[in-house]
């Protein structure tokens, strides 16, 4: 991994920001430059959250432009479709199969799209589907979906598995290390 531009997308409360910090720690351990740009939006109300992550020998800007992402790491299906214009043609999408209904769907003014994978496949056929919520719950906490997804990312990109585990351990709170390492291993197995 010499240069990597990616978006981590999801909804508020899924841990996109923590995931980006773990990636930043991983880059630091690899002695690579890393720039992060977090966009919170309506995160506290379950709204869309996106984090731009750029890793390389020398990174000048934290922002990933339209068509500039090598990877979209999506913690929710609809968010993958929402941010697909940022993906390079034939880039990789790693998507949690979980559906979290946005407020317009909850109140009945909109319908959750049933063609999400069609939308994504117009841009790429490199789609990795991960049942991250199921894996996280088996690991011991539904809140570890983000780390499950990092495990899948690590495997998909052939990143240093042990170094990413070290980044997880040094970034999460001590009392949550064990469950997060189980989540990471579960995601790695599926990546």
C-alpha positions in Angstrom: 0.0 0.0 0.0 2.0 3.0 -1.2 -1.0 5.3 -1.9 -4.5 4.8 -0.8 -7.5 7.1 -1.0 -10.8 5.9 0.6 -14.1 7.0 2.0 -15.5 5.4 5.2 -19.2 6.0 5.1 -22.1 5.1 7.4 -24.6 6.7 9.8 -24.1 8.3 13.1 -23.2 5.9 15.9 -21.6 3.3 13.7 -18.0 4.2 14.6 -16.8 5.6 11.2 -14.7 8.1 13.0 -13.1 5.6 15.3 -12.4 3.4 12.2 -10.6 6.3 10.5 -8.5 6.9 13.6 -7.5 3.2 13.7 -6.4 3.5 10.1 -4.4 6.6 11.0 -2.7 4.7 13.7 -2.0 1.8 11.3 -0.4 4.3 8.8 1.7 5.7 11.6 2.9 2.3 12.6 3.8 1.7 8.9 5.7 5.0 8.9 3.3 6.4 6.3 1.7 9.8 6.0 -2.0 9.9 6.7 -4.6 12.7 6.4 -8.2 12.4 7.7 -11.1 14.6 7.1 -14.3 13.9 9.1 -17.7 15.2 8.0 -20.2 14.6 10.9 -23.4 15.9 9.3 -26.4 14.9 11.4 -24.4 12.1 13.0 -26.2 12.3 16.4 -29.5 11.7 14.7 -28.5 8.8 12.6 -27.6 10.9 9.6 -25.0 10.3 7.0 -21.3 10.4 8.1 -18.3 10.3 5.8 -14.6 10.3 6.6 -12.0 10.9 3.9 -8.8 8.8 4.5 -5.6 9.3 2.5 -2.5 7.3 3.2 0.8 7.3 1.4 4.5 8.3 1.4 3.5 12.0 1.2 -0.1 13.1 1.4 -0.9 16.8 0.7 -4.6 16.9 1.0 -7.1 14.9 3.2 -9.9 15.3 0.7 -10.8 12.6 -1.8 -12.4 14.1 -4.9 -15.2 12.7 -7.0 -13.9 9.6 -8.8 -10.8 9.6 -6.6 -11.4 6.8 -4.0 -9.7 3.5 -4.4 -12.1 2.1 -1.9 -15.4 2.8 -0.2 -15.8 1.1 3.1 -19.5 1.4 3.8 -21.0 0.5 7.2 -24.5 0.7 5.7 -25.9 -0.3 2.3 -27.6 2.9 1.3 -24.5 5.0 2.2 -22.5 2.9 -0.3 -24.9 4.0 -3.0 -25.0 7.6 -1.8 -21.2 8.0 -2.1 -20.5 5.8 -5.1 -19.7 8.8 -7.3 -16.5 9.2 -5.3 -15.2 5.7 -6.3 -12.7 5.3 -9.1 -14.0 3.3 -12.0 -13.6 -0.4 -11.0 -12.5 0.6 -7.4 -13.5 -1.6 -4.5 -16.6 -1.4 -2.3 -16.7 -3.2 1.0 -20.2 -3.0 2.3 -22.0 -4.1 5.4 -25.2 -5.7 4.4 -27.0 -4.0 7.3 -29.9 -1.6 6.5 -30.5 1.3 8.8 -33.6 3.2 7.8 -33.2 6.9 7.3 -35.8 9.2 8.8 -37.8 9.8 5.5 -38.3 6.0 5.3 -39.2 5.7 8.9 -41.9 8.4 8.6 -43.2 6.9 5.4 -42.3 9.8 3.0 -39.7 7.6 1.1 -39.0 4.0 0.4 -35.6 2.3 1.1 -34.2 1.5 -2.3 -34.2 -2.1 -3.4 -31.6 -1.6 -6.2 -28.6 -0.5 -4.2 -26.3 -3.2 -5.6 -27.4 -2.3 -9.1 -26.4 1.3 -8.4 -23.0 0.2 -7.1 -22.4 -2.2 -9.9 -22.7 0.5 -12.5 -19.4 1.8 -11.1 -17.6 -1.4 -10.2 -18.0 -5.2 -10.0 -15.5 -5.4 -7.1 -18.1 -5.5 -4.3 -17.5 -7.4 -1.1 -20.6 -7.9 1.1 -20.0 -8.4 4.8 -22.7 -9.3 7.4 -20.9 -7.1 9.8 -23.6 -6.7 12.4 -24.0 -10.5 12.7 -20.2 -10.9 13.1 -20.0 -8.1 15.6 -22.8 -9.6 17.7 -21.1 -13.0 17.7 -17.9 -11.2 18.9 -19.8 -9.7 21.8 -20.9 -6.2 20.8 -23.0 -4.8 18.0 -21.0 -1.6 18.4 -17.9 -3.4 16.9 -19.3 -3.3 13.3 -16.6 -0.8 12.5 -13.8 -3.1 13.5 -15.4 -6.1 11.7 -15.3 -3.9 8.6 -11.6 -3.0 9.2 -10.8 -6.7 9.4 -12.5 -7.3 6.0 -10.6 -4.3 4.6 -7.3 -5.6 6.0 -7.8 -9.0 4.3 -9.1 -7.5 1.0 -6.1 -5.2 0.6 -3.6 -7.7 2.0 -2.6 -5.2 4.7 -0.4 -6.3 7.6 -2.8 -8.2 9.8 -0.8 -8.1 13.0 0.0 -4.4 12.6 -3.7 -3.5 12.1 -4.6 -5.6 15.2 -2.0 -3.5 17.1 -3.6 -0.3 15.8 -7.0 -1.6 17.0 -5.5 -2.4 20.5 -3.8 1.0 20.8 -6.8 3.0 19.7 -9.9 1.5 21.4 -10.4 1.8 25.2 -8.7 -0.9 27.1 -11.9 -2.5 28.4 -13.1 -3.0 24.8 -9.9 -4.5 23.3 -10.9 -8.2 23.7 -14.3 -7.8 22.0 -12.8 -5.7 19.2 -10.0 -8.1 18.5 -12.7 -10.9 18.2 -14.7 -8.6 15.8 -11.5 -7.8 13.8 -10.7 -11.5 13.4 -14.3 -12.2 12.3 -14.2 -9.5 9.7 -10.7 -10.7 8.5 -12.1 -14.2 8.0 -14.8 -12.8 5.6 -12.7 -10.2 3.8 
